[in-house]
């Protein structure tokens, strides 16, 4: 579980690349520079950890491309101590980035294998989300709502109504919507009943499945 000067150098290069690709939020860039991505990967992929690409993590899931993690994190426009709900803990890398940004993170994973692994790994690496939960992301975490931000790290065929309901007024939901490929979508809650919607082009995610905990 070592993080060497070589790893830090590779992270510096990755962060420069992300800035060249349009990531401008210094809080996001600093968090990406501070989180050792190689520690969230299977050992066979660790040498490639700081390439801007996704990798398999088991249970048919992937660790997202760093640019995607940075892009979604930037769309949240987080302030220190904001409450953030993450749907799809996965490897825990996005969770760690959000924690590093100063957010109070509540995260849900539907794959038991990943949930068990990540709930041990995160505190071991010094990241302490408020809640790491095993459950159905479509339902969110109503008992912990409302949230300042909600981030979905899997492709959803539609925007789940419970997630909209769990967003504070002024809160932001970042979700990739679509089947084969997804459109990165930002919904900002402007009142009890109204949401402002923005779209940011095509991305590719593993699917967000409903009632499929295992």
MOQUIQUI-V776066 format. One record per pair of residues at least 4 apart in sequence whose ideal C-beta (glycine too) atoms are under 6 Angstrom apart, sorted by the first residue. I is the first residue (numbers start at 1). J is the second residue. D is the distance in Angstrom with one decimal. If there is no record, write none. Layout:
<<I:J:D> <I:J:D>>
This chain:
<<3:7:5.2> <3:36:4.3> <7:38:6.0> <10:50:3.8> <11:33:5.3> <11:50:6.0> <14:50:4.6> <14:66:5.9> <15:29:5.2> <15:32:5.6> <15:33:4.7> <18:23:4.3> <18:70:5.1> <19:23:5.8> <21:67:5.7> <23:28:6.0> <23:70:4.5> <23:74:5.9> <25:74:4.5> <26:30:5.9> <27:101:5.3> <28:70:5.3> <28:73:4.8> <28:74:5.0> <31:97:4.8> <31:100:3.9> <31:101:4.7> <32:70:5.7> <34:100:5.2> <35:96:4.7> <35:97:5.4> <35:100:5.5> <37:49:4.7> <37:93:5.9> <38:46:4.5> <38:49:3.6> <40:91:4.3> <40:92:5.9> <40:93:4.2> <41:45:4.4> <41:46:5.3> <41:49:5.3> <41:55:5.9> <45:55:4.7> <52:65:5.8> <52:66:5.2> <52:67:5.4> <53:65:5.6> <54:62:4.5> <54:64:5.6> <54:65:4.7> <55:63:5.3> <56:62:5.7> <57:61:5.4> <57:63:5.1> <57:91:4.6> <59:111:4.3> <59:113:4.9> <59:114:5.3> <61:90:5.4> <61:206:5.7> <62:206:5.9> <63:91:4.4> <63:93:5.4> <64:68:4.5> <64:69:5.1> <67:71:6.0> <69:94:5.3> <69:97:5.9> <72:151:5.6> <72:174:5.0> <73:97:5.9> <75:174:4.6> <75:186:5.2> <76:149:4.3> <76:172:5.6> <76:174:5.9> <78:82:4.9> <78:101:5.4> <78:103:5.3> <80:102:4.1> <82:103:5.2> <82:148:3.9> <82:149:5.9> <83:104:4.9> <83:147:4.9> <83:148:5.2> <84:98:5.5> <84:103:4.4> <84:105:5.3> <84:149:4.5> <85:106:5.0> <85:147:4.6> <85:150:4.5> <86:95:5.9> <86:107:4.1> <86:151:5.2> <87:108:5.7> <87:137:3.6> <87:152:4.4> <88:153:3.8> <88:154:4.7> <89:95:5.7> <89:107:4.4> <89:109:3.8> <89:118:5.2> <92:96:5.9> <92:118:4.0> <92:121:5.6> <92:122:4.9> <94:153:5.7> <95:105:5.7> <95:107:5.1> <95:129:5.7> <96:127:4.6> <98:103:4.6> <98:105:4.8> <99:105:5.5> <99:127:4.5> <104:130:5.1> <105:129:4.0> <106:130:5.4> <106:131:4.4> <106:141:5.4> <106:144:5.2> <107:129:5.4> <107:132:5.6> <108:133:4.7> <108:135:5.2> <108:137:4.9> <109:114:5.3> <109:115:4.2> <110:213:4.8> <114:118:5.7> <115:119:6.0> <115:134:4.4> <118:122:6.0> <119:132:4.5> <122:127:4.4> <123:128:5.9> <136:213:6.0> <138:160:4.6> <138:210:4.6> <139:162:5.4> <140:162:4.8> <140:163:5.1> <140:166:4.7> <145:166:3.7> <146:166:5.8> <146:168:4.2> <147:166:5.8> <148:168:5.7> <148:171:5.2> <149:172:5.1> <150:163:5.4> <150:167:6.0> <150:173:4.5> <151:174:4.9> <152:156:5.9> <152:175:4.1> <154:205:5.3> <154:206:5.5> <154:208:3.7> <155:176:4.9> <155:182:4.2> <155:205:3.8> <155:207:5.3> <155:208:5.9> <156:175:5.7> <156:177:5.7> <156:208:4.3> <157:179:5.6> <159:175:6.0> <167:171:3.9> <167:173:5.6> <167:189:4.6> <169:189:5.3> <171:189:5.1> <172:188:5.3> <173:187:4.4> <174:186:5.6> <175:185:5.4> <176:182:3.5> <176:184:5.4> <176:203:5.2> <176:205:4.9> <177:182:5.7> <177:183:5.6> <177:185:4.8> <178:182:3.9> <178:183:5.6> <181:202:5.1> <181:204:5.4> <182:203:5.3> <182:205:5.6> <183:199:5.1> <184:200:4.2> <184:203:5.2> <185:199:5.6> <186:198:4.5> <187:195:4.7> <187:197:5.5> <188:196:4.5> <189:195:5.6> <190:194:4.8> <190:196:5.4>>
